[in-house]
Amino acid sequence: MSLQQIESKPLDRLFQFIEYIQSNPCAFERSINVSNGYFAKQKKNGSMGSNILEKIHHQYKMLDIKWILTGEGQMLMHTYQVHETIQEARVNESM
């Protein structure tokens, strides 16, 4: 884990994940059923609620929520491979 990951905020790490799954914030917001522009607004405030983390965890099981919160560990749960992660994320976004 790099110092940059620790010093970044949870929203910064979430945007890293969105980029990693080759998505965009708008599609990601739709996939977890939040309003368009939600994360742009939250980025100004610098935080997101636990209810949003629950929605993210429900839709994206491959994402390690501890990593989002703390920056510790790896972005993905160890049971997922890169190809599976991107494929599953695209399925979630199309729902």
N, C-alpha and C positions, 0 to 999 in steps of 0.2 A: 504494500500500500504506500502510495506516495504522500508527501506532505501536502501537495496540492489537493488531493482527494479529501484529506482531513479538513483542510481550511475551506473547502467549498461548502456551499449550503445544500440542504436537501433538494431544493428546486433545481439547483445547478446539476446535481447528480441525476435528477429525473430527466432533465433535458439531454444529458449524456445518453441515458437509456433510450429515449425517443429517437435520438440520432442513430444509435447503435442498431435499433430494429428497423432502420431505414423508413421512418415514419415522419410525421410532422405534428406539431402541437394540436392543430385542429382535428385531425383524424384521431389522435390519442384521446382528446377530450370527448369526442363522440363515443369512442369505445368504452369509456368508463362512465358515460352518461352525465357529463357536467357541461355547463354552458360554454359556448364558443368564446374564446378569449379568457377563460378562467385562469389559466396559468400565467398569461401575460400580466393580468391584474395582480395575481399573487406574487409574482416576481418582484413587483414594486414593494409589496409588504414584506417580502422575504420569508413567508411561511405558508404552510398549508395544514389543514385540519386532519385529525385522525380519521374522520369519516372518508376523506379523500384517499388516504393511505389504504383504508379497508377496501375501497372500490378498486384501487390499483392492484392490490394483492389478490382480489377475487378474479380479476380479468387476466392478470399477468403473473401466474404462479412461478414462472421461471425467474422473476426478479426478486432479489434478496432485499426485503424491506429494511433489514438492519443496515445494509449498505446505504440505502437511501437516507436513513436517519442519521447515521454516524460517520459514514465513509469508511468504516472498517470492513474488512473482508473483501469479497468479490461481488461484482454487479449481479452475476447470475448464480442461481443455486447450482451446486456442483453436478447435479444430475442432468443438466441440459447442455446440449452442444449448440454451437453457433447456428447451424442450419435449422435445427429444430426450433430454436428461439425465434428466428425471423419468420419462419413459416407459421408458427403458432400465433405470433403477434399479428400477422396479416389476417389470420382467421378471426381473431378477436376484433379487429377493426372493422371487418366487413359485417359484423353482426348488428 
